[in-house]
Amino acid sequence: MTNSRFKKIKSLNDLKLEKARLRYELLVIENNLNENFKAVEDMASYSALISRITYGFEVGQRVYKKIHQLISWFGSRRKSKKKKKEKDQSSL
């Protein structure tokens, strides 16, 4: 809190308004802290941990399948080129 706010207090009504504003700010801060604490608590729960682990396995499986597809695609292309070369050489 800055001194300029205190300097603006001239009457009892100003003081009451300042107290109400401070109470409101404290409630907002407390609410934010409680929300953050709940979010951390939810992150550390067993269900959240298990869901993150299963999601990691799913991503790993997708990556593995994609790599396997790429390898098989390159392998089949290579085999078809090799067969084509063998046909060309045998026809000569």
C-alpha positions as CSV (number, residue, x, y, z in Angstrom):
1,M,0.0,0.0,0.0
2,T,1.3,3.4,-0.9
3,N,1.4,6.5,1.2
4,S,-0.6,8.4,-1.4
5,R,-3.7,6.4,-0.4
6,F,-3.3,7.4,3.2
7,K,-2.9,11.1,2.2
8,K,-6.2,11.0,0.4
9,I,-8.1,10.0,3.6
10,K,-9.6,13.2,4.9
11,S,-12.8,12.1,6.7
12,L,-14.3,9.1,8.5
13,N,-16.2,8.1,5.4
14,D,-12.9,8.0,3.4
15,L,-11.5,5.7,6.1
16,K,-14.5,3.4,6.0
17,L,-14.3,3.2,2.2
18,E,-10.6,2.4,2.4
19,K,-11.2,-0.3,4.9
20,A,-13.9,-1.8,2.7
21,R,-11.6,-1.7,-0.3
22,L,-8.8,-3.4,1.7
23,R,-11.2,-6.1,2.8
24,Y,-12.3,-6.7,-0.7
25,E,-8.7,-6.9,-1.9
26,L,-8.0,-9.4,0.8
27,L,-11.0,-11.5,-0.2
28,V,-9.9,-11.5,-3.8
29,I,-6.4,-12.5,-2.9
30,E,-7.6,-15.3,-0.6
31,N,-9.9,-16.6,-3.3
32,N,-7.0,-16.7,-5.8
33,L,-4.8,-18.5,-3.3
34,N,-7.5,-21.1,-2.6
35,E,-8.1,-21.6,-6.4
36,N,-4.3,-22.1,-6.9
37,F,-4.1,-24.5,-4.0
38,K,-7.0,-26.5,-5.4
39,A,-5.4,-26.6,-8.8
40,V,-2.2,-27.9,-7.3
41,E,-4.1,-30.4,-5.2
42,D,-6.0,-31.6,-8.3
43,M,-2.7,-32.0,-10.2
44,A,-1.2,-34.1,-7.5
45,S,-4.3,-36.5,-7.2
46,Y,-4.0,-40.1,-8.2
47,S,-6.6,-39.8,-11.0
48,A,-4.7,-36.9,-12.6
49,L,-1.4,-38.8,-12.3
50,I,-2.9,-41.9,-13.9
51,S,-4.5,-39.9,-16.7
52,R,-1.2,-38.2,-17.5
53,I,0.6,-41.5,-17.6
54,T,-2.0,-43.1,-19.8
55,Y,-2.0,-40.1,-22.1
56,G,1.8,-40.4,-22.3
57,F,1.5,-44.1,-23.3
58,E,-1.1,-43.2,-26.0
59,V,1.2,-40.5,-27.4
60,G,4.1,-43.0,-27.4
61,Q,2.0,-45.6,-29.2
62,R,1.0,-43.1,-31.9
63,V,4.6,-42.0,-32.4
64,Y,5.7,-45.7,-32.6
65,K,3.0,-46.5,-35.2
66,K,3.9,-43.5,-37.3
67,I,7.6,-44.4,-37.3
68,H,6.7,-48.0,-38.2
69,Q,4.5,-46.8,-41.1
70,L,7.3,-44.6,-42.4
71,I,9.8,-47.4,-42.2
72,S,7.5,-49.8,-43.9
73,W,6.7,-47.2,-46.6
74,F,10.4,-46.5,-47.3
75,G,11.2,-50.3,-47.2
76,S,8.4,-51.1,-49.7
77,R,9.6,-48.3,-52.0
78,R,13.1,-49.6,-51.9
79,K,12.0,-53.2,-52.6
80,S,9.9,-52.0,-55.6
81,K,12.9,-50.1,-57.0
82,K,15.2,-53.1,-56.5
83,K,12.6,-55.4,-58.3
84,K,12.4,-52.9,-61.1
85,K,16.2,-52.9,-61.6
86,E,16.2,-56.7,-61.6
87,K,13.5,-56.8,-64.2
88,D,15.4,-54.3,-66.4
89,Q,18.7,-56.3,-66.0
90,S,17.0,-59.6,-66.8
91,S,15.3,-58.3,-69.9
92,L,18.7,-57.2,-71.4
